[in-house]
Every structure is written in C-alpha cells, then in structure tokens.
Amino acid sequence: MNAPHNPNDYTAVVEADRANVWHHLSQHKKYETVDPLIIIEGKGMRVWNQAGREHLDAVSGGVWTVNVGYGRESIANAVRDQLIKLNYFAGSMGTIPGALFAERLIEKMPGMSRVYYSNSGSEANEKAYKIVRQIAHNKYGGKKHKILFRDRDYHGTTIAALASGGHTQRKEQYGPFPEGFVEVPHCLEYRAQFENTEDYGIRAANAIEDVILREGADTVGGIILEPITAGGGVITPPKGYWDRVQEICKKYDILLIIDEVVCGMGRTGTWFGYQHYGIKPDMVTMAKGVASGYAAISCTVTTEEVFNMFKADPTDPLSYFRDISTFGGCTAGPAAALENMNILENEDLLGNTVKMGEYFLEKLDGLKSKHTIIGDVRGKGLFCGLELVKDRDTKEPVEEAMTQAVVGTCMANDAVIIGATNRSFHGFNNTLTFSPALIAKKDDIDEIIASVDAALTKVAAG
C-alpha cells in the first residue's frame, strides 16, 4: 500500500531542482552537498522556504521587483480574467489592457506619449538602442550612432546591454562586444575621480562632455543613464549633476534615455526616479516593478517627437520601427500592471515609501555611527545602500567575501534576505543593498536593521 502523500514534503522538488534547474548568478558546485533553497510561498514582505522557515525579504524578490508585496489576489484575479478573455496577440495589433495601461502610464509621465511593450529590462533598453540607431541612419546618414553609458550603471544581460553597462566583471568572458557603446565616468562623489572640486555634480557631468568632444559630437546619438545607480552601489547623483547633463544633451543633440528598470513605479518615492531631478527624457525604459513580478512586462516609453521620426516618410519601406517582441504581445503584463498601479495609488504606497525611506536612512545612519566598517550611507525612498570599508580615512573597500559574509549571516541567523553588489567590479563589490517592498512598516525596517547590526558585529569581529 502506498504511503500517504505529505503536502509539506518537498524532497522530490528539491531533487528535481538540483538535477535540472540552472540557477541565475549561482555557482552550482555547492549543490552537490547542500540543498538548493526553494521558495514555496510569499505573503506581504515574507517568504517561506521548503523547510517551512519564514524569511523577511528586504530585496523585493531578490532583484528589486515585488514592489507591492507578495500574495496580491487582486492582481492574480486581473491576470486570470484577462487570460480567459484573450491571453495573447502580437504587438502589431492592440489589446484592451495594452491600451488602457499605456494611457494610465502616460498620465504619470508628463512630456512622454508612446509606450512600446516587451518583456524584460534588457529588451526594453535594446529597443531604445535600436531607436537611436535607426534615427542615426534616417536623419544623420548613419554617423550619429554611438551610445554613451556610465561607469557603474547596469542596463541588462544581453550582449548589447552588457556592452552598454559599466559592470566590468559582469562583462568578462562575454566579449567581443558590438561597437559604438562608449563609457563615461560615474558620479559617485564618495569615490571622487576629480580633485579640488566644489561643484562635484557639475564636474562629473562635464566629464560626459569631455567624452563627447573626444568621440566627436556628430557621432554620438544617445546616452543611457540610471536616475539613481542601482547595482553599481545605490548612487544618488550629486547636486547640479542632472541639470548639467540635460544642458549637454541639448547642446549636442543627443537623445537622453533614462533606465528606470529599478527605480520605476515608486521605488524612490515618486512614480519614476528621474522625476526627483526635473529631467525631461527622450526615452524611459522600465520593467521589474511595473507589474511587481506578477507577470512579465517591460516598456520603452518615448516622446511624441521621437515617435514621429518613424512616420516621416510613409513611402519608405524602411522608415518605420521594424521591431517586434514576441512576448510584448502578452496581455497578462499590462493587466497585472494596471492593478499594480491601482494598489500603489489606493494604498498611497508612494507616500509610505517617502516616510519609511526617511526612517530607513535614519536607522542606517545610526548603524554608521556604531560600526566603523560602514564608510557611506546612500539612498532615496526604499532604495538604500551601505558601502563597507576597511578604513574610513583611506576608504579602502572590504573584500567581496566580507560583504557576502554579512549577507549570509543575516540569512542564516535571522532569516533576513538582504542584497549586495556582487561580481560586478574588481575590488568594489562592497556595498550592501536594501529594497524592501513599498508596503514596509517601521517594524519591518527595525527587524532588518537589527539583523544587519548583529551581522556587522559578528563579521567585523571574525
């Protein structure tokens, strides 16, 4: 007689995972002797693993995605209802959720007017690059094709997205890369690259102009920047930086692409991170929090001016944007995104993000006053970072192993999941990162802070 099935026994699942799944960002040798972690369920800011252990998730699904928290039945119901009615049609045609979400999204983005759907942040950025390149051919004889990107910024995992990213370690062993992507210096004042500068933000922005002049302004068609650098260490821009960047873009007729894949949909306390700084972009890309991970969706949003360049000559068979994203035609994404936006508005999660973000930064500053291993505290809204150093005077970074030890200690001792820059930069994978769901309360933040406090004490002593 067969033994009764135990619904809480996930042994078979663990073995199936071990034998067949190739995990992201993971060295799998350890799984020969250690079970892979399987996340079984989520509710609010908590998730449970296969052993039934509860974890407080301080990174919104591991990669800054689940902005409204786990277990939102209203989003699941919206997706289910839409899938029954129409699950998919290619983006060459319209759908009801696609039209309605685009309308709602544009309402939050004054100056923008068109939404192009795809299914990942990498893909959304690729679309922006193709737009720049096609404009270069149609308007400038192909010459104004180069795209600038910033050291420490990250724009995705495809070959072109890696080519346009400033994470040197992530790029290793994946070249050769396509030509035409040119790096400009980062703007992290804590790691100042320019000495004796009072207006560091302006000086850092002027470094972009230096690159433009070196390359030739008639060859540069676009620049892609994160409003606040995410995986590069949670870098908030210095005063004056963004005003000067916009002046430079206008001066040299360069399209400004803002990558909101992380900062978008309330993460920093505004709908989009660029809205803190008075930026008027030509294109904005987004993914992650657009539907909080309940469905795959990304958007490349443009101004009407950019859009109109692709219908200037309807007799030219090559004049329109000849691109398609297969899964950009899925209706689940915009259906989930509409309900995600409803939740953000109805529960005033942007307001909560501002209040809890201020509280979080205050608590992180308190940790800095206690732990000399913390060199710098940075962030905006519920998007924060702690840079760890061996010495505050020299700012020598700790080794990546020590940063990861803090992450591991929080996980092992308190079941609190935090993040860190990892395998991104030689010598500078030393920043702890935090991005709890926008529903976070003071008790949640206190629990995160207590765990990090204890971990820093243990790791620094050991």
N, C-alpha and C positions, 0 to 999 in steps of 0.2 A: 504493500500500500504506500502511495506517495506521501511524503511528509507535507504537512500544511504549509502553504506559502506565507512567508513573513514579509509584509509590505514594507517593512523598515530595514530589510536586509538588502544592501546594495552591493554585495560581494560580486555578483555577476556583472554589474555595471562597472565597477572598478576594474575588473579584469578585461572587460571589453574596451574600456578606455585605454588601459595600459597596452593592450595588444594592437589597437587600431588607430587611436587618435594621435595626431601630431599637433601638440600644443603650441600656441604662439609664444614667442620670446622665452623659450624654455630649453635648457639642456636636459635631455631625457635620460642620461646615464643613471641619474639618481632613482628613476622609477623602476630600475631593476631590483632595488631593495626597499624602496619607500613607496607607499601608495600615492598615486596622484590624488589631488584634492578635487572632489566633485561637489559642486554647489547644487543643492537639491531644491531649495525654496528660498523665496525672499518676501519680506513684508516691511514696508516703511523703509528704514535705514538698516535693517537687519537681514542677514542671510544665514542659512543653515547648511552645514556640510553633511557628508554621508554618515558620519558618526553621530549626528544629531547636535553637534556643537554650534552654538549661536555666535555669530560674528557681527561686530559693528563695522559697517562699510564706510570708510572715510574717503573713498576714492570713486564712489558712484559707479560701481560695476567694474572697477579696476582701471578704467581709462576714461574717466570724466564724462560719463554718458547718461546715467539714470537720474536725470535732474529732478524729477517729481517723485522719486522713490519707487519701491517695488510694490507689486500687488494691486495695481490700479485697475479695478474691474471695469470702470467706465471706458478706459482705453481699449481693453481687451474686447469689450462688447461692441465698441465702434468698429474695430477691425473685423470682428466676426460678421457683423451685419453687412459691412461693405463687401467682404469676400463672397458672401452668399449672393449678393446682387451682381457684382462684377469684380472679379479678382485682378484682371489684367487686361490692358490693351496698350499696344506700343505708343510711345510718346508722340508719334506723328499724328495721333488723334488726341482729343481731350477726354477727360473724365470729370465727374462731378466733384470728388474730393480734391483732384488736382487743381481745378479751377477755384474752388472755394478756399483751399488753404493758401494758394498764391495770393488771392485777394486779401486774406487776413494778414498774411506775412508782409505784404507791401504796405499795409496800413501802419506797421511798426517801423518802417524804414523810409522816412521821408527822403525824396530825391531818387529812390530806386523804383523800377517799374516792371521788370520782367524776371520770371523765375524759370530756370531750366532744371529739370529733375534728373538726378542719377541716384546712385545707391551707396556711395561712400565718400568720405572726405577727400581721399586721394583722387577719386574720379572727378569730384567737383572742381578740384584745382586743375586737373588735366584739361577740363573743359575751358577754364579761364585761359590756360596757356594756348590752347588751340584758337581761342577767340583773338588773342593778341597776335598770334602768328598769321591768321587769315587776314586780319586788318593790315598787318605789315605788307602782305602781298597785294592786297586790293588797293591800298592807299599810298604805300611807300615803295612800291617796286620790290618788296621783299627785304629791304635793307633794315628797317626798324623792327627787328625780330628778337633782339636779346631781352631776356627777363632777369631782373635783379632779384636776389633773395638775401636774407640777412643771416649772418653767423648766429647760431644757437636756435634759430627758428626751425620748425618741423612742419612739412606740408604733405606728408604721406609716404606710402611704402612702395608704390610702383617705381619703375626705373626713372621716369621723368620727374616724379615727385621727389625721389631721393636726390636726383641731380639738382633740384631746386631747394634742397634742405641744407641746413647748417649743422647737422649732427655728423661729425666726421667719422665716428666709429660705426654708426649705422650704415654708412655708405661703403665701408671697407668690404672688399671681395665681391662687390656687385657691379663694378665698372667693367668696361668703359661706359661712360655716360654720354647722352646726347649733348651736342654743343649748344651754346647760346644761353646758358644759365651762368650768371656771374654773381659772386658773393660780395656783399657789403658788410662793414663791421657791425657788431652788436652794439646795444645801447645800455648795457649793464654798468651803471656808474660805480657799483661796488667793486667791479673788476675793470676800473677805468683804463682805457687804452690811450687816453690823451691827457697829458700833464698840464698843470697850471691853467686850468680852465674853470672859470666861474660858472659860465652857462654851458654846463656839460651836455644838456639835451640838444642845444643848437649845434655844438661842436660835433656831436655824434651824428646828427642829421647832415651836417656839412660833409662828413666823410662819404655819404652817399653821392653827393655832388662830385666829389673828387673822383669817384669810380666812374661816374657818367662821363666826365670830361676825359678820363683816361681811355675809356672804351669808344668814345665818340657819341655825342647825344643823338646823332642821326641813325645810330644803330640800336638804341635802347627803346623798346616799345612798351614795357611794363615792369612793375615792381610788385612783388608779393610780400606782405608783412603780416605778422600776427599783431593785433592791437596790444595784447599783453602776451609775451612769450610764454608758452606753456611748458612743454617737455624740456626746453632749454634751461629751466630753473626758475620758472614763475617770475619773469622780469617785467616789472611795471616801468613804463617809459619815463625818463626824466622830464622835468618841466621844459616846455618850449620845443620838445622834440617833434611832436606831430604837426604843429603849426609850420615848422620849417620844412618838414618832409613834403607837406602839401604844396608849399611855395615852389619847391624844387620840381615836383611832378608837373605842375602847371607851366613852369618856365620852359621845360624841355619836352612838353607834350608827351608825357609818359602816363600810361594808364595805371591807376592805383588799385591793386587787388588786396582786399582785406580778408585774411583767413580767420574766420570765426568758428572753425570746427570745434574748438574747445570753449571759447568764450561766449558763443552764441546761446540764445534762449535763457537769459537770466543769470548765468553763472557768476557774473561780476556785479550784479545788482541793477543793470539796465538790460534791455532786450538784447543788445549787442555791445560788445566791449568797445567798439570804435565810437559809440555814442557818448562815452565819457569825455572824449577829446575833441569834439567838434569836427570830426573827419567827414569829408564828403567823397566817398569812394566811387570808383567807376564800376567795380565789381566786388561782390561779397560772396564768399563761399561758406557753407555750413553743413554740419552733419550731426553726429553724436546726440546732443540734447534736443534736436529738432523733434524727435518722437520719443526721447528718453529710452531708446533701445527697445521699445515695444514693436517696432518694425524698422526695416532698413530704409533710410531715405537720406538724400543729400540734395543741396540746392546750390546752383550758381546763379546769383541774382545780379542783374545789370541795370544801368540807367537806360532810359529810352534812347539817348544819344548813341550808346554802344549798340543797342538793338537795331537802330535804324541803319547802321552801316551795312547790315546784312540784307537789306532790301532796296538798296540804292539803285541797282540795275537789274530789274526782273528778267531782262532778256539774256543775261549772262548765266549760263547753267551752273557756273561755279560760285556765284555770288552769295548764295545763302549758306547758313551754317550747316554743313553736311556732316552732322554728327548724330549718333544715337547711343543711348544707354538702354540696353535691353530691360534691366530691372528698374530703370527710371519710369517704366510704364506700369509698375505695380501700384495698385490703389490702396494697399494696406498702409503704405508710408504716409501719404497725405491724410488719410483717415485718422491714423494714430496721431499725427502732428496737430490736427485740428483739436482733438480732445486734449492733447498735451497742453496746447495753448490755453484752452478753456480752464484747465486746472491752474496753470500759472497765474491767470487773471483772477479767477474766482477765489482762490486762496491767498491772493496777494503775496505770492512767493518771491517776487522781486523785492517787495518791501521787507520781507523776512530775511532775504539774502543780505540786504544792506545792514540791518540790525545785527544779525548773527555774524556777519562778516566783521563788523567792528568789534564785536565781543571776542571773536576768534583771534583777531590780530592782537587785541589787548592781552589775551591769555598767552599767545606766542611770545609777545614782548616780555611777559613775566617769566617765561622759560629762559629767555635770553639773559635776563638779569641773574638767573640762578646757575646756568650752565655756560661755562666759558667756551665750550665746544661749538656753540652757536655764534656764527660770525655775522649773520644778517637775517632779518625777517622781512619778507616781501609778500605783497598780495593785494587783492581788491575783491570785495564780496567774499563768497565762499570758494575762494581760489587762492591758496596761500602756500608759501614755501619757507623752509628753514635751511639756510646754507651752513654746512658744518665745516669747521676749520680746526687745524692743529694749534694755531696761534692767531689770536685776534689782531696782533700788530702786523705780522707778516702776511696774514690772510692765506697761509698755506693750506690748501684743501686736505681734508682727510681722504684716505683711500676709499675706493668704492666699497671694499669689503666691510669697512666700518659703517658706512651708510646703510648697507644691506643688513648688517647685524642689528641696527636699530629697528628696521622694518621687520626683521624676523623675530625679534624679541617682543615687539608689540603683538605680533600674530600669535606667537607661542604662549606668552604669559597671560595676555588679556583678551585674545581673540579680536583685536582691533586691526583692521586692514588699512594700512597707510601706503603711500607711494614714494618713489624716489627716482631721480634721474638715473638711468642705467644703460650701460653700453652705448653711450651717446657721444661722450667727449673724452679724449685722452687726458686723464688727471683731474677732471672736473665733474665726475659723477658723484657729487657730494651734497645734493640738495634733496631734502625730504619734501614731499608734496602732499597737499591735502585738498580735497574737493568733495566734501560730503554733499548729499542731496540737499536741494534748496528747502526742504521741509525741516532741516535740522533745528533743534531746540538747544537751550543752554545746557541741559543735562547731557545731551549727546556730545556737545563740544567739551564739556568738563571731563567726560569719560575718555575722549580722545587725548586731551591734554594730560590727564593723569597717566595714561599708558605711555605716552611719549616721554614724559618726565621720568618715569621709572626706567624706561629703556635707555634713555641717555645716561642716567646714573649708572646703570649696570654696564653698559658698553664702554663708557669713558673710564670706568674703574678697571675693566678687564683687559 
